[in-house]
């Protein structure tokens, strides 16, 4: 496990704000190394999937599991399926928090 990062208290407070659920989730998970069963981490994960950028990307997904148009998924650039999946991975999307991630 990586060593804990020492963060300025103001910076940490900013990263943990409720208004940015994705940043809060990733901060708890990746910077503060909260255990997967930690109640604050699971609540942050749920919030990120319900009202954060993860939710926005998943809400744009077609019910069949693609974005914009079916097929290979690269086009249109930055909006197609491949790009959406990359963004979801970077944001920490989790099938445990939203089953649409599996689709």
C-alpha positions as CSV (number, residue, x, y, z in Angstrom):
1,X,0.0,0.0,0.0
2,X,1.3,3.4,-0.9
3,X,2.3,5.7,2.0
4,X,-0.2,8.3,3.1
5,X,0.2,11.7,1.5
6,X,0.5,14.6,3.8
7,X,-1.9,17.3,2.7
8,X,-2.5,20.8,3.8
9,X,-5.6,20.8,6.0
10,X,-7.4,23.4,3.8
11,X,-6.7,21.4,0.7
12,X,-8.0,18.3,2.3
13,X,-11.1,20.1,3.5
14,X,-11.7,21.3,-0.1
15,X,-11.3,17.8,-1.6
16,X,-13.7,16.4,0.9
17,X,-16.6,18.9,0.3
18,X,-20.0,17.4,-0.3
19,X,-20.5,19.6,-3.4
20,X,-17.9,17.6,-5.3
21,X,-18.8,14.0,-4.6
22,X,-16.4,12.5,-7.1
23,X,-13.4,14.3,-5.6
24,X,-14.6,13.4,-2.1
25,X,-14.9,9.7,-3.1
26,X,-11.4,9.6,-4.8
27,X,-9.8,11.5,-1.9
28,X,-11.2,9.0,0.7
29,X,-10.2,6.0,-1.4
30,X,-6.9,7.0,-2.9
31,X,-5.4,9.6,-0.6
32,X,-6.7,8.7,2.8
33,X,-6.8,4.9,2.0
34,X,-10.1,4.2,3.6
35,X,-11.0,0.6,3.9
36,X,-13.5,-0.5,1.3
37,X,-16.0,-1.3,4.1
38,X,-15.6,2.2,5.6
39,X,-19.1,3.8,5.9
40,X,-17.9,7.3,4.9
41,X,-16.2,5.8,1.8
42,X,-19.3,3.8,0.7
43,X,-21.5,6.9,1.2
44,X,-19.1,9.0,-0.9
45,X,-19.1,6.3,-3.6
46,X,-22.9,6.2,-3.6
47,X,-23.1,10.1,-3.8
48,X,-20.6,10.2,-6.7
49,X,-22.7,7.7,-8.6
50,X,-26.0,9.4,-7.8
51,X,-25.1,13.1,-8.3
52,X,-21.5,13.5,-9.5
53,X,-19.8,13.3,-12.8
54,X,-20.1,9.5,-12.7
55,X,-23.9,9.9,-12.6
56,X,-23.8,12.3,-15.5
57,X,-21.8,10.0,-17.7
58,X,-23.9,7.0,-16.8
59,X,-27.2,8.9,-17.4
60,X,-26.0,9.6,-21.0
61,X,-25.5,5.9,-21.7
62,X,-28.1,4.2,-23.9
63,X,-30.0,1.4,-22.2
64,X,-28.1,-1.1,-24.4
65,X,-24.8,0.0,-22.9
66,X,-23.3,2.4,-25.4
67,X,-22.9,6.1,-25.8
68,X,-24.0,8.1,-28.9
69,X,-24.2,5.2,-31.3
70,X,-23.7,1.5,-31.3
71,X,-20.6,-0.1,-32.8
72,X,-16.9,0.0,-32.1
73,X,-17.4,3.1,-29.9
74,X,-14.5,5.3,-30.6
75,X,-16.4,8.1,-32.5
76,X,-17.4,10.7,-31.8
77,X,-14.2,11.7,-30.2
78,X,-14.6,12.4,-26.5
79,X,-18.2,11.4,-26.4
80,X,-18.3,7.8,-27.8
81,X,-18.4,4.6,-25.8
82,X,-14.6,4.2,-25.5
83,X,-14.2,7.7,-24.2
84,X,-17.0,7.4,-21.7
85,X,-15.6,4.1,-20.3
86,X,-12.2,5.7,-19.9
87,X,-13.7,8.6,-18.1
88,X,-15.7,6.3,-15.8
89,X,-12.6,4.4,-14.9
90,X,-10.7,7.6,-14.1
91,X,-13.5,8.8,-11.9
92,X,-13.6,5.5,-10.0
93,X,-16.9,4.2,-11.2
94,X,-17.9,1.0,-9.5
95,X,-20.3,-1.8,-10.3
96,X,-20.9,-2.1,-6.6
97,X,-22.4,1.4,-6.6
98,X,-24.2,1.3,-9.9
99,X,-24.9,-1.9,-11.9
100,X,-24.9,0.1,-15.2
101,X,-21.1,0.2,-15.0
102,X,-21.1,-3.6,-15.7
103,X,-23.2,-3.0,-18.8
